[in-house]
Amino acid sequence: MIKSKLEILAGKPGQLKNDIKALKGNHAGKYRLRVRDYRVIFQRRDDVLIILVVGIGHRKSVYK
């Protein structure tokens, strides 16, 4: 499931607009992708399509 969401993120991120959120605080400048109870923390660079996955984990522990 996570792999398929990452493939959509790389190709057509507009389809995931309800699952993507900009993060604040210590994680400012990063985004989260919601996949059921898991979160993918990533950074985007719009000048060239680069998605750098910073972490993947359960929603209770991924932000720590």
Sequence and secondary structure as in RCSB ss.txt:
>XXXX:A:sequence
MIKSKLEILAGKPGQLKNDIKALKGNHAGKYRLRVRDYRVIFQRRDDVLIILVVGIGHRKSVYK
>XXXX:A:secstr
 HHHHHHHHHH GGGGTTTEEE  GGGTT EEEEETTEEEEEEEETTTTEEEEEEEEETTTTT 
